[in-house]
């Protein structure tokens, strides 16, 4: 009887131990499964709720400007499908060389077979993309990202940081803090200038055909922050086609040729006999906009540099201490983890491509 009691006791103990072990293994397995398949629901820039994975290793990005935001947030090496090419954005490929491995999947449409082959965990999409629903239909989470001024830009960067998680959240906060600081410095000076003393600024996105950027755009926001009055403000939106007669009517004091312009474009404007009496032409105040990892004047992170450059260009005497070469080098080191040489910084300020 004594032996039977002892044996029974041992068997109960073993059963309890086995049960605990199985429970523990089951719990561990559940944790691993939950971690592997974890999702969060976010609200994208269009107001749509999207379920996205919490662990993101591969990213497809169809919005050109947003491709620069990813390396700023430390996720440049995760881009596997893009709307860019090395030819149209050489500086981004230089400072974020892993872009060379990404496939150029997006254009006016997208290559579904190639996109699925790359197996992205998430697809970032431009607000204007017409193929968003088609991408969603093949089972990929699509997040619309967009902004039209500095406030919505900061929200977009914070949203991207939240989606990427981890250090990206801190990097997003760091960038937004830098942008706020620079805007405060610039506006602290330009806000003291009476409106009737501010120059009328025309931003030409292209010359053939003539296209301008009006109100409700980031271009309007940096022109006004830098102390200018957007000549095209009566028009709403980006890249709106106009005539030479419209330029004569607006009679701008300053003309800025978009980052994709060339020295030949500036020369064309300056020699156009129809525009010879326009103050910007008469006083030789026609400028080429800088271009780096993305076009400064449009929708990339270098908007933080753009507003400083524009302010100094409009009011050189009020921003004497602002060294754009040094500021550009600081920005690239801090946010893109790339040490620009002085020559490279100057090339970016002149909208020149990198040397091989």
Residue pairs with C-beta under 8 A, 6 or more apart in sequence:
35 55
36 55
38 53
38 54
38 55
39 51
39 52
39 53
39 54
40 51
40 52
40 54
40 163
41 49
41 50
41 51
41 52
42 49
42 50
42 52
42 143
42 159
42 162
42 163
43 49
43 50
44 50
44 143
44 144
44 145
44 159
45 127
45 144
45 145
45 146
45 147
45 152
45 155
45 156
45 159
46 127
46 144
46 146
48 144
50 141
50 142
50 143
51 141
52 122
52 141
52 143
52 163
53 121
53 122
53 141
54 165
55 121
55 165
56 75
56 78
56 121
56 122
56 163
56 164
56 165
57 78
57 121
58 78
58 80
58 118
58 119
58 120
58 121
59 70
59 75
59 78
59 79
59 80
59 81
59 120
59 121
59 122
59 123
59 124
60 79
60 80
60 81
60 82
60 105
60 106
60 115
60 118
60 120
60 122
60 123
60 124
60 140
61 67
61 70
61 79
61 81
61 82
61 83
61 123
61 124
62 82
62 83
62 105
62 106
62 110
62 123
62 124
62 125
62 126
62 129
63 83
63 124
63 125
63 126
63 127
63 129
63 145
63 146
64 83
64 84
64 89
64 126
64 294
65 294
65 298
65 299
65 300
66 124
66 126
66 145
66 156
66 160
67 79
67 82
67 83
67 84
67 89
67 92
67 99
67 294
68 92
68 293
68 294
68 300
68 301
68 302
69 145
69 156
69 157
69 160
69 300
69 301
70 76
70 78
70 79
70 160
71 92
71 95
71 96
71 293
71 336
71 337
72 157
72 171
72 175
72 301
72 335
72 336
73 157
73 160
73 161
73 164
73 168
73 171
73 172
73 175
74 164
74 167
74 168
74 171
75 164
75 168
76 96
76 98
76 99
77 96
77 98
79 96
79 98
79 99
79 102
80 101
80 102
80 103
80 118
80 120
81 102
81 103
81 105
81 106
81 114
81 115
81 118
81 120
81 123
82 99
82 102
82 103
82 104
82 105
82 106
83 104
83 105
83 106
83 107
83 126
84 92
84 93
84 99
84 104
85 104
86 93
86 99
86 100
89 293
89 294
90 353
90 354
91 291
91 292
91 293
91 348
91 353
91 354
92 99
92 293
92 294
93 99
93 100
94 338
94 354
95 293
95 332
95 336
95 337
95 338
96 293
96 336
103 114
103 118
105 111
105 114
105 115
105 118
106 129
109 131
110 131
110 134
110 135
112 134
112 135
112 138
115 123
115 135
115 138
115 140
116 138
116 140
120 140
121 141
122 140
122 141
122 142
122 143
122 163
123 135
123 140
123 141
123 142
123 143
124 143
124 145
124 160
125 132
125 135
125 142
125 143
125 144
125 145
126 144
126 145
126 146
127 144
127 145
127 146
129 144
132 142
132 144
135 142
136 142
143 163
145 156
145 159
145 160
146 152
146 156
147 153
147 155
147 156
147 218
147 299
148 216
148 217
148 218
148 221
149 217
149 218
149 220
149 221
150 179
150 183
150 218
150 221
150 222
150 225
150 303
153 179
153 218
153 299
153 303
154 176
154 179
154 180
157 172
157 175
157 176
157 301
158 172
158 173
158 176
160 168
160 172
161 168
161 169
161 170
161 171
161 172
161 173
162 169
162 172
171 335
174 334
174 335
175 301
175 304
175 335
178 304
178 334
178 335
179 303
179 304
182 304
182 307
182 308
183 225
183 307
186 225
186 226
186 227
186 307
186 308
186 311
187 225
189 227
189 311
189 315
189 318
189 319
190 198
190 225
190 226
190 227
190 311
190 315
190 318
193 227
193 315
195 229
198 227
198 228
198 229
199 227
199 228
199 229
199 252
199 253
199 254
199 285
199 314
200 228
200 229
200 230
200 231
200 250
200 251
200 252
200 253
200 254
201 223
201 228
201 229
201 230
201 231
201 252
201 253
201 254
201 255
201 256
201 314
202 212
202 230
202 231
202 232
202 247
202 250
202 252
202 254
202 255
202 256
202 280
203 212
203 213
203 219
203 223
203 230
203 232
203 256
203 258
203 289
203 297
204 210
204 211
204 212
204 255
204 256
204 257
204 258
204 261
205 211
205 212
205 213
205 238
205 239
205 258
205 260
206 239
206 258
206 260
206 261
207 257
207 261
207 265
207 268
207 269
209 241
210 241
210 242
210 243
210 244
210 246
210 247
211 239
211 240
211 241
211 242
212 231
212 232
212 235
212 239
212 240
212 242
213 219
213 220
213 230
213 232
213 237
213 238
213 239
213 240
214 220
214 230
214 232
214 233
214 234
214 235
214 236
214 237
214 238
214 240
215 230
215 232
215 233
215 234
215 235
215 236
215 237
216 236
216 237
217 237
217 238
218 298
218 299
218 303
219 230
219 238
219 297
219 298
220 230
220 233
222 297
222 303
222 306
222 307
222 310
223 229
223 230
223 310
224 230
225 307
225 310
225 311
226 307
226 310
226 311
226 313
226 314
227 311
227 314
227 315
228 254
228 310
228 314
231 250
231 251
231 252
232 240
232 242
232 250
235 242
244 272
244 274
244 275
247 275
247 278
248 274
248 275
248 278
251 278
251 279
252 278
252 279
252 280
253 279
253 280
253 283
253 285
254 280
254 285
254 286
254 287
254 313
254 314
255 269
255 278
255 280
255 281
255 285
255 286
255 287
256 286
256 287
256 288
256 289
256 297
256 310
256 313
257 265
257 266
257 269
257 286
257 287
257 288
257 289
258 289
258 295
258 297
258 298
259 289
259 290
259 291
259 295
259 296
259 297
259 298
259 351
260 291
260 295
261 288
261 289
261 351
262 288
263 288
265 288
266 286
266 287
266 288
269 275
269 281
269 286
270 281
270 284
270 286
272 281
275 281
276 282
279 285
280 286
287 313
288 350
288 351
289 295
289 296
289 297
289 306
289 351
290 296
290 297
290 302
290 305
290 306
290 309
290 348
290 349
290 350
290 351
291 348
291 351
292 302
292 305
292 328
292 332
292 348
293 300
293 301
293 302
293 332
293 336
294 300
294 301
294 302
295 302
296 302
296 303
296 305
296 306
296 309
297 306
301 335
302 331
304 331
305 324
305 327
305 328
305 331
308 319
308 322
308 324
308 327
309 324
309 349
311 318
311 319
311 322
312 319
312 322
312 324
324 345
324 349
325 342
325 345
325 346
325 349
328 340
328 345
328 348
328 349
329 339
329 340
329 342
329 345
332 338
332 339
332 340
332 345
333 339
333 340
340 348
344 354
347 353
347 354
347 355
